């Protein structure tokens, strides 16, 4: 009986999963990162946070406090379709690690880390409102008819 309870508790605790972490440039120094996650059926909304090492960029958990230097630079929000989105202003030069953490209640967080290299993000061209960020990088070209996404 103890083994069965342990298996069930472990299964539920590890049931949330980060499926994909993708990012794109919204402007020269601004980053959008989407963290797609999977949850067990009928789960409550999870808490989502983005970190860089021990520094908390932002979170949806009201019990955690955002690291002060990021209060005006980082914003994390949960969107329909199990997506936690980070908008990050003033991306520094070089490489930066971003970790998405998804947590249900008191269970252990599911995490995924991605390294973003600013010099490899495409420059923004024209007006672009990306509906979808993927792990491929996209840049936009504005025409009279529409905004066209061009694969880099």
N, CA, C and O atoms as a GROMACS GRO file, in nm:
protein
  608
    1UNK      N    1   0.082  -0.120   0.000
    1UNK     CA    2   0.000   0.000   0.000
    1UNK      C    3   0.087   0.126   0.000
    1UNK      O    4   0.060   0.220  -0.074
    2UNK      N    5   0.192   0.127   0.084
    2UNK     CA    6   0.282   0.242   0.091
    2UNK      C    7   0.346   0.269  -0.045
    2UNK      O    8   0.358   0.385  -0.085
    3UNK      N    9   0.386   0.163  -0.115
    3UNK     CA   10   0.448   0.177  -0.247
    3UNK      C   11   0.350   0.239  -0.345
    3UNK      O   12   0.388   0.327  -0.423
    4UNK      N   13   0.226   0.196  -0.344
    4UNK     CA   14   0.125   0.249  -0.433
    4UNK      C   15   0.102   0.398  -0.407
    4UNK      O   16   0.093   0.477  -0.502
    5UNK      N   17   0.092   0.438  -0.282
    5UNK     CA   18   0.072   0.579  -0.246
    5UNK      C   19   0.193   0.661  -0.291
    5UNK      O   20   0.177   0.771  -0.344
    6UNK      N   21   0.313   0.610  -0.269
    6UNK     CA   22   0.434   0.679  -0.310
    6UNK      C   23   0.436   0.700  -0.461
    6UNK      O   24   0.468   0.809  -0.509
    7UNK      N   25   0.402   0.596  -0.537
    7UNK     CA   26   0.399   0.606  -0.683
    7UNK      C   27   0.296   0.707  -0.728
    7UNK      O   28   0.323   0.788  -0.817
    8UNK      N   29   0.178   0.705  -0.667
    8UNK     CA   30   0.074   0.800  -0.704
    8UNK      C   31   0.115   0.944  -0.672
    8UNK      O   32   0.094   1.033  -0.754
    9UNK      N   33   0.171   0.967  -0.555
    9UNK     CA   34   0.214   1.102  -0.518
    9UNK      C   35   0.328   1.149  -0.608
    9UNK      O   36   0.328   1.264  -0.652
   10UNK      N   37   0.423   1.063  -0.635
   10UNK     CA   38   0.534   1.101  -0.723
   10UNK      C   39   0.483   1.129  -0.863
   10UNK      O   40   0.528   1.224  -0.928
   11UNK      N   41   0.390   1.048  -0.910
   11UNK     CA   42   0.334   1.068  -1.044
   11UNK      C   43   0.263   1.202  -1.054
   11UNK      O   44   0.278   1.272  -1.155
   12UNK      N   45   0.187   1.240  -0.952
   12UNK     CA   46   0.118   1.369  -0.957
   12UNK      C   47   0.217   1.484  -0.945
   12UNK      O   48   0.204   1.584  -1.015
   13UNK      N   49   0.314   1.470  -0.856
   13UNK     CA   50   0.410   1.579  -0.834
   13UNK      C   51   0.492   1.607  -0.957
   13UNK      O   52   0.530   1.722  -0.981
   14UNK      N   53   0.521   1.505  -1.036
   14UNK     CA   54   0.604   1.527  -1.154
   14UNK      C   55   0.521   1.534  -1.281
   14UNK      O   56   0.576   1.531  -1.391
   15UNK      N   57   0.389   1.544  -1.267
   15UNK     CA   58   0.302   1.540  -1.384
   15UNK      C   59   0.308   1.669  -1.467
   15UNK      O   60   0.291   1.663  -1.588
   16UNK      N   61   0.333   1.785  -1.405
   16UNK     CA   62   0.348   1.904  -1.487
   16UNK      C   63   0.482   1.892  -1.560
   16UNK      O   64   0.579   1.839  -1.507
   17UNK      N   65   0.484   1.944  -1.682
   17UNK     CA   66   0.603   1.926  -1.765
   17UNK      C   67   0.618   2.047  -1.857
   17UNK      O   68   0.520   2.094  -1.914
   18UNK      N   69   0.739   2.096  -1.870
   18UNK     CA   70   0.766   2.201  -1.968
   18UNK      C   71   0.792   2.132  -2.101
   18UNK      O   72   0.885   2.052  -2.114
   19UNK      N   73   0.709   2.162  -2.198
   19UNK     CA   74   0.714   2.095  -2.327
   19UNK      C   75   0.810   2.166  -2.422
   19UNK      O   76   0.885   2.102  -2.495
   20UNK      N   77   0.806   2.299  -2.421
   20UNK     CA   78   0.888   2.375  -2.515
   20UNK      C   79   0.917   2.514  -2.458
   20UNK      O   80   0.831   2.576  -2.396
   21UNK      N   81   1.039   2.559  -2.480
   21UNK     CA   82   1.078   2.695  -2.441
   21UNK      C   83   1.130   2.761  -2.568
   21UNK      O   84   1.232   2.718  -2.623
   22UNK      N   85   1.063   2.864  -2.612
   22UNK     CA   86   1.100   2.930  -2.737
   22UNK      C   87   1.107   3.080  -2.717
   22UNK      O   88   1.048   3.134  -2.623
   23UNK      N   89   1.179   3.147  -2.806
   23UNK     CA   90   1.196   3.291  -2.790
   23UNK      C   91   1.214   3.359  -2.923
   23UNK      O   92   1.248   3.297  -3.024
   24UNK      N   93   1.190   3.490  -2.922
   24UNK     CA   94   1.211   3.573  -3.041
   24UNK      C   95   1.230   3.717  -2.996
   24UNK      O   96   1.203   3.753  -2.881
   25UNK      N   97   1.277   3.798  -3.088
   25UNK     CA   98   1.303   3.938  -3.061
   25UNK      C   99   1.181   4.019  -3.099
   25UNK      O  100   1.128   4.005  -3.210
   26UNK      N  101   1.135   4.104  -3.009
   26UNK     CA  102   1.023   4.194  -3.041
   26UNK      C  103   1.074   4.330  -3.085
   26UNK      O  104   1.004   4.402  -3.157
   27UNK      N  105   1.191   4.365  -3.044
   27UNK     CA  106   1.257   4.490  -3.080
   27UNK      C  107   1.406   4.466  -3.058
   27UNK      O  108   1.446   4.359  -3.013
   28UNK      N  109   1.486   4.565  -3.089
   28UNK     CA  110   1.630   4.546  -3.083
   28UNK      C  111   1.678   4.491  -2.949
   28UNK      O  112   1.764   4.403  -2.946
   29UNK      N  113   1.625   4.541  -2.840
   29UNK     CA  114   1.671   4.499  -2.708
   29UNK      C  115   1.566   4.426  -2.626
   29UNK      O  116   1.586   4.404  -2.507
   30UNK      N  117   1.454   4.388  -2.689
   30UNK     CA  118   1.345   4.325  -2.614
   30UNK      C  119   1.324   4.181  -2.658
   30UNK      O  120   1.330   4.148  -2.777
   31UNK      N  121   1.299   4.097  -2.560
   31UNK     CA  122   1.284   3.954  -2.582
   31UNK      C  123   1.146   3.908  -2.539
   31UNK      O  124   1.091   3.955  -2.440
   32UNK      N  125   1.091   3.817  -2.616
   32UNK     CA  126   0.969   3.747  -2.577
   32UNK      C  127   1.003   3.599  -2.568
   32UNK      O  128   1.058   3.542  -2.662
   33UNK      N  129   0.972   3.539  -2.454
   33UNK     CA  130   0.998   3.397  -2.435
   33UNK      C  131   0.867   3.329  -2.397
   33UNK      O  132   0.798   3.374  -2.306
   34UNK      N  133   0.834   3.221  -2.468
   34UNK     CA  134   0.713   3.145  -2.441
   34UNK      C  135   0.750   3.008  -2.386
   34UNK      O  136   0.832   2.936  -2.444
   35UNK      N  137   0.690   2.973  -2.275
   35UNK     CA  138   0.713   2.846  -2.208
   35UNK      C  139   0.583   2.766  -2.220
   35UNK      O  140   0.486   2.794  -2.150
   36UNK      N  141   0.582   2.667  -2.306
   36UNK     CA  142   0.465   2.581  -2.325
   36UNK      C  143   0.476   2.465  -2.227
   36UNK      O  144   0.580   2.401  -2.217
   37UNK      N  145   0.367   2.439  -2.153
   37UNK     CA  146   0.370   2.334  -2.052
   37UNK      C  147   0.249   2.244  -2.062
   37UNK      O  148   0.147   2.281  -2.121
   38UNK      N  149   0.260   2.126  -2.004
   38UNK     CA  150   0.150   2.030  -1.999
   38UNK      C  151   0.117   2.003  -1.852
   38UNK      O  152   0.206   1.997  -1.767
   39UNK      N  153  -0.013   1.988  -1.825
   39UNK     CA  154  -0.061   1.963  -1.689
   39UNK      C  155  -0.151   1.840  -1.689
   39UNK      O  156  -0.206   1.804  -1.793
   40UNK      N  157  -0.167   1.777  -1.572
   40UNK     CA  158  -0.266   1.669  -1.563
   40UNK      C  159  -0.406   1.726  -1.583
   40UNK      O  160  -0.430   1.845  -1.561
   41UNK      N  161  -0.497   1.642  -1.626
   41UNK     CA  162  -0.636   1.685  -1.648
   41UNK      C  163  -0.693   1.745  -1.520
   41UNK      O  164  -0.664   1.698  -1.410
   42UNK      N  165  -0.772   1.848  -1.535
   42UNK     CA  166  -0.843   1.914  -1.425
   42UNK      C  167  -0.751   1.971  -1.317
   42UNK      O  168  -0.787   1.975  -1.200
   43UNK      N  169  -0.633   2.013  -1.356
   43UNK     CA  170  -0.540   2.076  -1.262
   43UNK      C  171  -0.576   2.223  -1.244
   43UNK      O  172  -0.629   2.285  -1.336
   44UNK      N  173  -0.547   2.278  -1.128
   44UNK     CA  174  -0.564   2.423  -1.112
   44UNK      C  175  -0.456   2.496  -1.193
   44UNK      O  176  -0.360   2.434  -1.240
   45UNK      N  177  -0.473   2.625  -1.210
   45UNK     CA  178  -0.371   2.701  -1.283
   45UNK      C  179  -0.240   2.696  -1.204
   45UNK      O  180  -0.239   2.716  -1.083
   46UNK      N  181  -0.131   2.671  -1.275
   46UNK     CA  182  -0.002   2.662  -1.204
   46UNK      C  183   0.056   2.800  -1.179
   46UNK      O  184   0.005   2.902  -1.228
   47UNK      N  185   0.163   2.802  -1.103
   47UNK     CA  186   0.244   2.922  -1.089
   47UNK      C  187   0.357   2.911  -1.190
   47UNK      O  188   0.409   2.803  -1.215
   48UNK      N  189   0.393   3.023  -1.245
   48UNK     CA  190   0.500   3.028  -1.344
   48UNK      C  191   0.600   3.133  -1.300
   48UNK      O  192   0.563   3.240  -1.252
   49UNK      N  193   0.728   3.102  -1.318
   49UNK     CA  194   0.828   3.205  -1.292
   49UNK      C  195   0.945   3.185  -1.386
   49UNK      O  196   0.972   3.074  -1.434
   50UNK      N  197   1.014   3.294  -1.412
   50UNK     CA  198   1.136   3.295  -1.492
   50UNK      C  199   1.250   3.339  -1.403
   50UNK      O  200   1.239   3.435  -1.326
   51UNK      N  201   1.360   3.267  -1.414
   51UNK     CA  202   1.477   3.298  -1.332
   51UNK      C  203   1.603   3.303  -1.418
   51UNK      O  204   1.608   3.249  -1.528
   52UNK      N  205   1.704   3.369  -1.363
   52UNK     CA  206   1.841   3.364  -1.413
   52UNK      C  207   1.925   3.327  -1.293
   52UNK      O  208   1.955   3.411  -1.208
   53UNK      N  209   1.963   3.200  -1.286
   53UNK     CA  210   2.032   3.153  -1.166
   53UNK      C  211   1.939   3.167  -1.047
   53UNK      O  212   1.826   3.117  -1.050
   54UNK      N  213   1.984   3.234  -0.942
   54UNK     CA  214   1.903   3.255  -0.822
   54UNK      C  215   1.815   3.380  -0.832
   54UNK      O  216   1.730   3.403  -0.746
   55UNK      N  217   1.834   3.461  -0.936
   55UNK     CA  218   1.759   3.585  -0.949
   55UNK      C  219   1.621   3.559  -1.009
   55UNK      O  220   1.608   3.494  -1.113
   56UNK      N  221   1.519   3.609  -0.944
   56UNK     CA  222   1.382   3.597  -0.991
   56UNK      C  223   1.350   3.714  -1.082
   56UNK      O  224   1.344   3.829  -1.038
   57UNK      N  225   1.329   3.683  -1.212
   57UNK     CA  226   1.295   3.789  -1.307
   57UNK      C  227   1.151   3.834  -1.285
   57UNK      O  228   1.124   3.952  -1.268
   58UNK      N  229   1.057   3.737  -1.285
   58UNK     CA  230   0.917   3.766  -1.251
   58UNK      C  231   0.844   3.634  -1.229
   58UNK      O  232   0.891   3.528  -1.270
   59UNK      N  233   0.729   3.644  -1.163
   59UNK     CA  234   0.650   3.526  -1.128
   59UNK      C  235   0.502   3.559  -1.124
   59UNK      O  236   0.463   3.675  -1.109
   60UNK      N  237   0.421   3.456  -1.139
   60UNK     CA  238   0.277   3.473  -1.120
   60UNK      C  239   0.236   3.437  -0.978
   60UNK      O  240   0.118   3.447  -0.942
   61UNK      N  241   0.330   3.394  -0.896
   61UNK     CA  242   0.304   3.357  -0.757
   61UNK      C  243   0.311   3.483  -0.670
   61UNK      O  244   0.417   3.544  -0.657
   62UNK      N  245   0.197   3.522  -0.610
   62UNK     CA  246   0.196   3.645  -0.529
   62UNK      C  247   0.279   3.634  -0.401
   62UNK      O  248   0.307   3.736  -0.338
   63UNK      N  249   0.318   3.513  -0.361
   63UNK     CA  250   0.397   3.495  -0.240
   63UNK      C  251   0.546   3.511  -0.263
   63UNK      O  252   0.624   3.510  -0.167
   64UNK      N  253   0.589   3.524  -0.388
   64UNK     CA  254   0.731   3.542  -0.418
   64UNK      C  255   0.756   3.686  -0.460
   64UNK      O  256   0.671   3.747  -0.526
   65UNK      N  257   0.870   3.740  -0.424
   65UNK     CA  258   0.903   3.878  -0.456
   65UNK      C  259   1.003   3.885  -0.571
   65UNK      O  260   1.107   3.819  -0.569
   66UNK      N  261   0.969   3.965  -0.669
   66UNK     CA  262   1.054   3.985  -0.786
   66UNK      C  263   1.185   4.053  -0.746
   66UNK      O  264   1.185   4.144  -0.663
   67UNK      N  265   1.296   4.009  -0.804
   67UNK     CA  266   1.427   4.070  -0.778
   67UNK      C  267   1.420   4.217  -0.823
   67UNK      O  268   1.382   4.244  -0.937
   68UNK      N  269   1.454   4.309  -0.736
   68UNK     CA  270   1.433   4.454  -0.757
   68UNK      C  271   1.479   4.508  -0.892
   68UNK      O  272   1.404   4.583  -0.954
   69UNK      N  273   1.598   4.474  -0.943
   69UNK     CA  274   1.640   4.534  -1.070
   69UNK      C  275   1.553   4.496  -1.190
   69UNK      O  276   1.564   4.558  -1.296
   70UNK      N  277   1.465   4.396  -1.174
   70UNK     CA  278   1.384   4.350  -1.288
   70UNK      C  279   1.240   4.399  -1.282
   70UNK      O  280   1.160   4.365  -1.370
   71UNK      N  281   1.205   4.478  -1.181
   71UNK     CA  282   1.066   4.521  -1.166
   71UNK      C  283   1.013   4.597  -1.288
   71UNK      O  284   0.895   4.585  -1.321
   72UNK      N  285   1.097   4.673  -1.356
   72UNK     CA  286   1.054   4.747  -1.474
   72UNK      C  287   1.102   4.684  -1.604
   72UNK      O  288   1.076   4.738  -1.712
   73UNK      N  289   1.171   4.570  -1.595
   73UNK     CA  290   1.228   4.508  -1.714
   73UNK      C  291   1.164   4.376  -1.752
   73UNK      O  292   1.169   4.338  -1.870
   74UNK      N  293   1.104   4.304  -1.658
   74UNK     CA  294   1.054   4.169  -1.685
   74UNK      C  295   0.910   4.155  -1.639
   74UNK      O  296   0.872   4.205  -1.533
   75UNK      N  297   0.831   4.086  -1.720
   75UNK     CA  298   0.691   4.062  -1.686
   75UNK      C  299   0.653   3.922  -1.734
   75UNK      O  300   0.665   3.891  -1.852
   76UNK      N  301   0.608   3.838  -1.641
   76UNK     CA  302   0.563   3.702  -1.673
   76UNK      C  303   0.412   3.694  -1.657
   76UNK      O  304   0.356   3.747  -1.560
   77UNK      N  305   0.346   3.629  -1.753
   77UNK     CA  306   0.201   3.612  -1.750
   77UNK      C  307   0.165   3.477  -1.809
   77UNK      O  308   0.235   3.424  -1.895
   78UNK      N  309   0.054   3.422  -1.760
   78UNK     CA  310   0.003   3.296  -1.816
   78UNK      C  311  -0.104   3.329  -1.918
   78UNK      O  312  -0.191   3.414  -1.895
   79UNK      N  313  -0.097   3.260  -2.033
   79UNK     CA  314  -0.191   3.280  -2.143
   79UNK      C  315  -0.264   3.149  -2.172
   79UNK      O  316  -0.214   3.041  -2.138
   80UNK      N  317  -0.381   3.158  -2.235
   80UNK     CA  318  -0.454   3.035  -2.272
   80UNK      C  319  -0.367   2.944  -2.358
   80UNK      O  320  -0.280   2.990  -2.432
   81UNK      N  321  -0.392   2.815  -2.347
   81UNK     CA  322  -0.314   2.718  -2.422
   81UNK      C  323  -0.191   2.671  -2.346
   81UNK      O  324  -0.099   2.615  -2.406
   82UNK      N  325  -0.190   2.693  -2.214
   82UNK     CA  326  -0.078   2.650  -2.130
   82UNK      C  327   0.054   2.713  -2.173
   82UNK      O  328   0.153   2.644  -2.198
   83UNK      N  329   0.054   2.844  -2.180
   83UNK     CA  330   0.175   2.919  -2.216
   83UNK      C  331   0.203   3.022  -2.108
   83UNK      O  332   0.115   3.100  -2.069
   84UNK      N  333   0.326   3.022  -2.060
   84UNK     CA  334   0.372   3.128  -1.971
   84UNK      C  335   0.468   3.214  -2.052
   84UNK      O  336   0.569   3.164  -2.104
   85UNK      N  337   0.437   3.341  -2.063
   85UNK     CA  338   0.515   3.432  -2.148
   85UNK      C  339   0.594   3.530  -2.063
   85UNK      O  340   0.543   3.588  -1.967
   86UNK      N  341   0.719   3.548  -2.102
   86UNK     CA  342   0.805   3.649  -2.042
   86UNK      C  343   0.832   3.757  -2.144
   86UNK      O  344   0.872   3.728  -2.257
   87UNK      N  345   0.810   3.881  -2.106
   87UNK     CA  346   0.854   3.996  -2.185
   87UNK      C  347   0.969   4.058  -2.107
   87UNK      O  348   0.954   4.094  -1.991
   88UNK      N  349   1.084   4.069  -2.173
   88UNK     CA  350   1.205   4.113  -2.106
   88UNK      C  351   1.266   4.230  -2.183
   88UNK      O  352   1.298   4.217  -2.301
   89UNK      N  353   1.282   4.344  -2.115
   89UNK     CA  354   1.338   4.464  -2.178
   89UNK      C  355   1.487   4.474  -2.151
   89UNK      O  356   1.537   4.425  -2.050
   90UNK      N  357   1.556   4.538  -2.242
   90UNK     CA  358   1.700   4.566  -2.228
   90UNK      C  359   1.783   4.439  -2.213
   90UNK      O  360   1.859   4.424  -2.116
   91UNK      N  361   1.768   4.350  -2.308
   91UNK     CA  362   1.848   4.228  -2.309
   91UNK      C  363   1.995   4.266  -2.320
   91UNK      O  364   2.033   4.339  -2.411
   92UNK      N  365   2.080   4.217  -2.228
   92UNK     CA  366   2.222   4.256  -2.232
   92UNK      C  367   2.296   4.189  -2.348
   92UNK      O  368   2.249   4.090  -2.403
   93UNK      N  369   2.411   4.244  -2.382
   93UNK     CA  370   2.494   4.184  -2.486
   93UNK      C  371   2.543   4.049  -2.439
   93UNK      O  372   2.549   4.022  -2.319
   94UNK      N  373   2.577   3.964  -2.534
   94UNK     CA  374   2.630   3.832  -2.500
   94UNK      C  375   2.520   3.730  -2.480
   94UNK      O  376   2.409   3.744  -2.532
   95UNK      N  377   2.553   3.627  -2.404
   95UNK     CA  378   2.460   3.518  -2.377
   95UNK      C  379   2.394   3.534  -2.241
   95UNK      O  380   2.456   3.578  -2.145
   96UNK      N  381   2.266   3.498  -2.235
   96UNK     CA  382   2.190   3.502  -2.109
   96UNK      C  383   2.112   3.373  -2.095
   96UNK      O  384   2.050   3.326  -2.191
   97UNK      N  385   2.113   3.316  -1.975
   97UNK     CA  386   2.033   3.196  -1.946
   97UNK      C  387   1.899   3.240  -1.890
   97UNK      O  388   1.892   3.326  -1.802
   98UNK      N  389   1.792   3.180  -1.941
   98UNK     CA  390   1.657   3.203  -1.890
   98UNK      C  391   1.598   3.067  -1.856
   98UNK      O  392   1.602   2.975  -1.937
   99UNK      N  393   1.543   3.054  -1.735
   99UNK     CA  394   1.480   2.929  -1.693
   99UNK      C  395   1.334   2.954  -1.664
   99UNK      O  396   1.297   3.044  -1.588
  100UNK      N  397   1.249   2.872  -1.726
  100UNK     CA  398   1.106   2.873  -1.698
  100UNK      C  399   1.078   2.766  -1.594
  100UNK      O  400   1.124   2.653  -1.607
  101UNK      N  401   1.003   2.803  -1.491
  101UNK     CA  402   0.966   2.712  -1.383
  101UNK      C  403   0.814   2.706  -1.375
  101UNK      O  404   0.748   2.809  -1.360
  102UNK      N  405   0.757   2.586  -1.386
  102UNK     CA  406   0.613   2.567  -1.374
  102UNK      C  407   0.589   2.481  -1.251
  102UNK      O  408   0.647   2.373  -1.237
  103UNK      N  409   0.501   2.529  -1.160
  103UNK     CA  410   0.477   2.458  -1.034
  103UNK      C  411   0.329   2.453  -1.003
  103UNK      O  412   0.259   2.554  -1.010
  104UNK      N  413   0.282   2.334  -0.967
  104UNK     CA  414   0.145   2.314  -0.920
  104UNK      C  415   0.148   2.304  -0.768
  104UNK      O  416   0.210   2.212  -0.714
  105UNK      N  417   0.082   2.395  -0.700
  105UNK     CA  418   0.075   2.388  -0.554
  105UNK      C  419   0.211   2.378  -0.490
  105UNK      O  420   0.301   2.458  -0.517
  106UNK      N  421   0.227   2.278  -0.403
  106UNK     CA  422   0.352   2.259  -0.331
  106UNK      C  423   0.444   2.157  -0.397
  106UNK      O  424   0.546   2.119  -0.340
  107UNK      N  425   0.409   2.112  -0.517
  107UNK     CA  426   0.491   2.010  -0.584
  107UNK      C  427   0.621   2.071  -0.637
  107UNK      O  428   0.636   2.193  -0.646
  108UNK      N  429   0.713   1.984  -0.672
  108UNK     CA  430   0.840   2.029  -0.730
  108UNK      C  431   0.813   2.093  -0.866
  108UNK      O  432   0.722   2.052  -0.937
  109UNK      N  433   0.891   2.193  -0.901
  109UNK     CA  434   0.872   2.264  -1.027
  109UNK      C  435   0.929   2.185  -1.144
  109UNK      O  436   1.029   2.115  -1.131
  110UNK      N  437   0.862   2.197  -1.257
  110UNK     CA  438   0.916   2.147  -1.384
  110UNK      C  439   0.990   2.265  -1.445
  110UNK      O  440   0.937   2.376  -1.448
  111UNK      N  441   1.110   2.243  -1.494
  111UNK     CA  442   1.190   2.354  -1.545
  111UNK      C  443   1.251   2.324  -1.681
  111UNK      O  444   1.267   2.208  -1.719
  112UNK      N  445   1.282   2.428  -1.750
  112UNK     CA  446   1.357   2.418  -1.876
  112UNK      C  447   1.436   2.547  -1.892
  112UNK      O  448   1.384   2.656  -1.866
  113UNK      N  449   1.561   2.535  -1.934
  113UNK     CA  450   1.649   2.650  -1.949
  113UNK      C  451   1.690   2.665  -2.095
  113UNK      O  452   1.712   2.566  -2.165
  114UNK      N  453   1.699   2.789  -2.138
  114UNK     CA  454   1.745   2.819  -2.273
  114UNK      C  455   1.850   2.929  -2.266
  114UNK      O  456   1.840   3.020  -2.183
  115UNK      N  457   1.949   2.920  -2.352
  115UNK     CA  458   2.052   3.023  -2.362
  115UNK      C  459   2.016   3.113  -2.479
  115UNK      O  460   1.999   3.065  -2.592
  116UNK      N  461   2.004   3.241  -2.452
  116UNK     CA  462   1.971   3.339  -2.557
  116UNK      C  463   2.096   3.421  -2.584
  116UNK      O  464   2.155   3.479  -2.493
  117UNK      N  465   2.136   3.425  -2.709
  117UNK     CA  466   2.252   3.506  -2.748
  117UNK      C  467   2.200   3.625  -2.829
  117UNK      O  468   2.149   3.609  -2.940
  118UNK      N  469   2.216   3.742  -2.771
  118UNK     CA  470   2.159   3.862  -2.831
  118UNK      C  471   2.205   3.884  -2.974
  118UNK      O  472   2.125   3.924  -3.058
  119UNK      N  473   2.332   3.859  -3.003
  119UNK     CA  474   2.384   3.884  -3.137
  119UNK      C  475   2.323   3.792  -3.242
  119UNK      O  476   2.333   3.820  -3.362
  120UNK      N  477   2.261   3.682  -3.200
  120UNK     CA  478   2.201   3.589  -3.295
  120UNK      C  479   2.052   3.611  -3.314
  120UNK      O  480   1.989   3.546  -3.397
  121UNK      N  481   1.995   3.702  -3.236
  121UNK     CA  482   1.855   3.737  -3.258
  121UNK      C  483   1.848   3.831  -3.377
  121UNK      O  484   1.932   3.922  -3.388
  122UNK      N  485   1.752   3.813  -3.467
  122UNK     CA  486   1.744   3.901  -3.584
  122UNK      C  487   1.703   4.042  -3.548
  122UNK      O  488   1.632   4.065  -3.449
  123UNK      N  489   1.749   4.137  -3.628
  123UNK     CA  490   1.705   4.276  -3.610
  123UNK      C  491   1.560   4.286  -3.653
  123UNK      O  492   1.516   4.216  -3.743
  124UNK      N  493   1.487   4.374  -3.589
  124UNK     CA  494   1.346   4.393  -3.622
  124UNK      C  495   1.335   4.484  -3.743
  124UNK      O  496   1.404   4.585  -3.752
  125UNK      N  497   1.248   4.447  -3.835
  125UNK     CA  498   1.224   4.527  -3.955
  125UNK      C  499   1.076   4.563  -3.961
  125UNK      O  500   0.991   4.474  -3.965
  126UNK      N  501   1.045   4.690  -3.962
  126UNK     CA  502   0.906   4.733  -3.972
  126UNK      C  503   0.829   4.701  -3.844
  126UNK      O  504   0.888   4.679  -3.738
  127UNK      N  505   0.698   4.698  -3.856
  127UNK     CA  506   0.611   4.669  -3.742
  127UNK      C  507   0.585   4.519  -3.737
  127UNK      O  508   0.549   4.459  -3.838
  128UNK      N  509   0.602   4.461  -3.623
  128UNK     CA  510   0.580   4.317  -3.612
  128UNK      C  511   0.505   4.286  -3.485
  128UNK      O  512   0.548   4.323  -3.376
  129UNK      N  513   0.392   4.220  -3.497
  129UNK     CA  514   0.326   4.170  -3.378
  129UNK      C  515   0.320   4.020  -3.395
  129UNK      O  516   0.232   3.968  -3.463
  130UNK      N  517   0.413   3.951  -3.333
  130UNK     CA  518   0.423   3.806  -3.349
  130UNK      C  519   0.310   3.738  -3.275
  130UNK      O  520   0.288   3.763  -3.157
  131UNK      N  521   0.241   3.652  -3.344
  131UNK     CA  522   0.136   3.573  -3.282
  131UNK      C  523   0.195   3.445  -3.224
  131UNK      O  524   0.140   3.386  -3.132
  132UNK      N  525   0.307   3.403  -3.280
  132UNK     CA  526   0.365   3.277  -3.237
  132UNK      C  527   0.516   3.290  -3.233
  132UNK      O  528   0.577   3.334  -3.331
  133UNK      N  529   0.574   3.253  -3.125
  133UNK     CA  530   0.718   3.245  -3.113
  133UNK      C  531   0.754   3.098  -3.128
  133UNK      O  532   0.688   3.013  -3.069
  134UNK      N  533   0.852   3.068  -3.203
  134UNK     CA  534   0.898   2.930  -3.214
  134UNK      C  535   1.046   2.928  -3.186
  134UNK      O  536   1.107   3.034  -3.168
  135UNK      N  537   1.104   2.810  -3.182
  135UNK     CA  538   1.246   2.805  -3.157
  135UNK      C  539   1.324   2.852  -3.278
  135UNK      O  540   1.443   2.881  -3.267
  136UNK      N  541   1.260   2.860  -3.393
  136UNK     CA  542   1.322   2.926  -3.507
  136UNK      C  543   1.310   3.076  -3.484
  136UNK      O  544   1.216   3.121  -3.418
  137UNK      N  545   1.400   3.151  -3.536
  137UNK     CA  546   1.393   3.295  -3.523
  137UNK      C  547   1.317   3.351  -3.643
  137UNK      O  548   1.330   3.303  -3.755
  138UNK      N  549   1.238   3.453  -3.617
  138UNK     CA  550   1.165   3.518  -3.725
  138UNK      C  551   1.191   3.667  -3.722
  138UNK      O  552   1.210   3.726  -3.616
  139UNK      N  553   1.191   3.724  -3.837
  139UNK     CA  554   1.195   3.869  -3.847
  139UNK      C  555   1.077   3.907  -3.935
  139UNK      O  556   1.022   3.822  -4.004
  140UNK      N  557   1.040   4.030  -3.932
  140UNK     CA  558   0.920   4.070  -4.005
  140UNK      C  559   0.952   4.172  -4.112
  140UNK      O  560   1.044   4.252  -4.100
  141UNK      N  561   0.874   4.167  -4.217
  141UNK     CA  562   0.883   4.265  -4.324
  141UNK      C  563   0.743   4.319  -4.346
  141UNK      O  564   0.649   4.243  -4.367
  142UNK      N  565   0.729   4.449  -4.341
  142UNK     CA  566   0.598   4.510  -4.358
  142UNK      C  567   0.576   4.543  -4.504
  142UNK      O  568   0.661   4.606  -4.568
  143UNK      N  569   0.463   4.501  -4.557
  143UNK     CA  570   0.423   4.536  -4.693
  143UNK      C  571   0.292   4.613  -4.682
  143UNK      O  572   0.237   4.627  -4.573
  144UNK      N  573   0.244   4.663  -4.795
  144UNK     CA  574   0.116   4.734  -4.791
  144UNK      C  575   0.002   4.640  -4.757
  144UNK      O  576  -0.095   4.681  -4.693
  145UNK      N  577   0.013   4.515  -4.798
  145UNK     CA  578  -0.096   4.420  -4.779
  145UNK      C  579  -0.096   4.357  -4.640
  145UNK      O  580  -0.202   4.339  -4.579
  146UNK      N  581   0.022   4.323  -4.590
  146UNK     CA  582   0.026   4.249  -4.464
  146UNK      C  583   0.167   4.248  -4.408
  146UNK      O  584   0.264   4.287  -4.473
  147UNK      N  585   0.175   4.202  -4.286
  147UNK     CA  586   0.306   4.178  -4.225
  147UNK      C  587   0.343   4.034  -4.260
  147UNK      O  588   0.267   3.941  -4.231
  148UNK      N  589   0.458   4.016  -4.321
  148UNK     CA  590   0.502   3.884  -4.364
  148UNK      C  591   0.614   3.837  -4.272
  148UNK      O  592   0.709   3.910  -4.244
  149UNK      N  593   0.602   3.715  -4.225
  149UNK     CA  594   0.707   3.658  -4.144
  149UNK      C  595   0.809   3.591  -4.234
  149UNK      O  596   0.773   3.508  -4.318
  150UNK      N  597   0.932   3.627  -4.218
  150UNK     CA  598   1.040   3.568  -4.297
  150UNK      C  599   1.128   3.484  -4.207
  150UNK      O  600   1.172   3.530  -4.102
  151UNK      N  601   1.153   3.362  -4.248
  151UNK     CA  602   1.240   3.275  -4.168
  151UNK      C  603   1.384   3.316  -4.192
  151UNK      O  604   1.426   3.335  -4.307
  152UNK      N  605   1.461   3.330  -4.085
  152UNK     CA  606   1.602   3.367  -4.098
  152UNK      C  607   1.688   3.247  -4.126
  152UNK      O  608   1.809   3.260  -4.140
   0.00000   0.00000   0.00000
